[in-house]
């Protein structure tokens, strides 16, 4: 039992589902923000840092599972291990602020509406700054749902939760501390763009290097100018550039896959 927001909060009938790989810099903040959850499930796919030991020390149920080829499938594995009436899906670099924990308490214990799922705005932080433009706010995501009423799509990247029933929009946020180290951002771009290109290739889509360039150029213009990422200063410029690089890599890899198939 912990004291927050002036009241004592008992554990709630909530299971939190998290997937990890080398998240020692984030997992402590994430799990500590879930003080209200009766069960915290961590599915780890081969961490070589302290992620697993830290999660266990904080009381999470840790399951060691190989990578199943995509984020949607991996997260569904964590969801399937949840036992409580409500399931909250979080990324390891996200956390639940106190006001959101209080709202979840109200939903679990006092809410009388018939919503099967709940959507949150997500506050994205990059290099210590809350990013408010270029589509990064409110960046609404569905994360809380009744057990048996929701599932993850099988998308390799950009997976989503599908709820069977009504989804209610909430005003309280989930906080997301996105990767700020440029070296690791480039590693993620390489990984995510490969997954995205493989998915597009399986769907029968094609591209060219020229097409990849123009997609990247439009992405930068859209993020930095049309969606006002320029108002976020250096962070906005960096995010617009890395988003464009990710777009170029995805479609250039798709073009390469098509060339190799011929």
N, C-alpha and C positions, 0 to 999 in steps of 0.2 A: 504494500500500500504506500502511495506517495502523496505528498501534499502539493497541489498545483492550483493556481488561480483562486486561492482562498478556500478550497474545499478538499476533502479527502476523497481520492478516487480509487475505488476497488478495481480489481481486474474485471474487464468487460468480456462478454462472449464474442471476442474478436480474435481471429487468427491473422497474423501478418505473414505474407509470402514474399521472400526476397531471394534473388539469385545473385551469386557472387563469383568473381575470379580476381584475385589480387586487389582487394578493396580495403586494405588495412587503414588507409587514410580516411575512409568514409564510414566504415561499418559501425564504429562505436557511436558516432553521432546519430546514425540511423536507428540503431537498436535502443539507445537511451531515450529517444523520442517516443518509443512505443511502450512506455511504462504501463500503459493501460491495457495492453493486450494479454489475454490469457495464454496465447500460444504464439511463438515467433518461429517460423520455419525458414531456415537458410539452406538453399540448395547450392552447393559449391562445385564448380567444374574445373578443379585442378589448381587451386591457389598455391603459389610457392612462397607467399609471405605469411604474415600472422593473422590473416583473415579468419581462418577456421578456429584458431585458439582463442582469439578475441571474442568471436561470436559465442563460443561455448562458455567462456567466462561470464558473459552477460546473460546467460540463461537461455540462449536460443537452442532449438533442436536443429542440429546440423546434419545434413545428408550429403554424402560425397557421390556425385553422379557425373558421368562423362557428358561432354557437350553434345547435344542432340541435333546440332546443325542450324538452330535458329532461336531467336529470343522468345518467340511466341510459344514454341514447343517446350522450351526450358522453363518458362514461367508457369505454364500449365502443369508441369510436373510438380512445382512447388505448391500450386493451388490444390492439387489432388491430395496433398499430404495434410491439408488443413482440416481441423475437426470442429471448430466453433461455428456458431450460427451466422456470423458475419465474417467476410474475408476482405482484408485490405492488402492490395498489391503495391509494393514500393520498390523502387530501384535503390541500390546500396548508397548512391550519392544523393538520396532524398531524405527528408525528415518531416515529421509532423509537429508543427508549432503548437504551443499550449492552447491557443484559442480553437484550433482545429480538433485537438484531442477532446476539448469540452463539447464541441458540436457532435463528435462521434459518440460521446457518452450519452447525449440527449437522444440521438437516433436509436441507439441500442436499448435504452432503458425507458424513454418517455415518449418517443415519437409514435403518433397514432396514424400517420399516413400510410399509404400502400405502396410506396416506392420500393422497387427491388434493387435499385442501384443509385449511387451518388457520384456526381461529377464535381471536381475541384479546380479552381484556377491554380496554375503552377507559377510560383515566383522563381525565375531562373537567375542564379548568380554566376557571373563570370569574372574572374580575377578580382573578386571582392565587390563587384558592382551589380546591383539589381538591374537587369536588362529589361527595359519597358517598351521597346519598339521592335520593328522588323518581324512581327509575328511572335515574339517571345513572351508577350503578355497580352491577354491572360493565359494563353496556352492551356486551354481547358482539357482535363483528362479525367476519365472515369476510373476510379480506383477502389471504391467500396461497394460491395454487393452481398446479397444474401447467398449463403452456401447453396449450391444447386441451381442458382439462377443466373450464373455468369460463367463465361469461359474466355480464354485467350484465342485470338486468331492464330493461324499457323504461320503467319508472315515471318520470314527470317529476320527482317528489321522493320521498324515502325509498326510493331504489333499493337493490337488494341484489345480492350475488353468488350465483349458483346454481352449485353444484359437482356434476359428474357423478361420483359416487363418495363415499367416506367423508370426512367432515370431522372432524378431531381438535381437541379443545379444548386450548388452551395456557393456562398461568398467567401468562406474561410479557405486559406490556401494550403497547398503542399509546397515546401521549399526544396529547390533543386540546386545543388552546388555542382554545376557542370565542370568538366575537366578544363583547367586553366593553363596547364603546362603545354606549350606548343609542340614539343616533341611527342608527348603522348596523344595529343590531338591528331597529329599526322598518322600515328599508328592506328588510331581508331578509324580515321578516314580510309586508310588502306583496307582495314577489316570490313567496315560497313559497306564500302563501295563494292567490294568483291561479293558480299552477300546479296546486295541489291542487283548487281549485274547478273549473277547466277539465277536469281529469281526471274528477272526480265527475260533472260535467255530461255529458261524453261517455258515461259509463257509465249514463246515464239516471236518476241520483239527483236528489233535490230537497230543499229545505230551506225554512225560514222564518226571519225575524229572531228570533222568539221561540225557535224551536228552536236557533238559533245562540247565543242568550244562555244557555240552559240547558246546552248542550254546553260553553260556556266556563266556566260556574259549576262544573260537575262536574269539569272538567279542573283548575281551581284547587284544589278540595277534595281531589281525588285526589293531586295533586302535593304540596301543602303540608301536608296533614293525614294522609291515609291512607298515603302513601309517605314521610312524615316529612321532607319538604323543610324544615320548620321548624327542623330540627336543623342546617341549613347556614347559619343566620343570615340576614343581609341578602341574600347571594347566593341562598339558597334562596327567599326571598320574591320577589326580582326575577325569577327564572326561572319561578316558578309563575305570576306575573302575565303575563309575556310569552308563556308557553305558552298561557294562557287567551285572551289577545288574538289570538294566531295562530289559535286554534280559532274564535273568534268571526268573525274576518275571513274565514276560509275559507268558513264556512257562510252568512254574510251575503252574500258575493259569489255563492255558489251560488244563494241565494234571488233575488238581483238578476238573475242569468242566466235563471232560470226565469220571472221577471216580464216581462223584455224579450222573451222568446220568444213569450209569449202575444199 
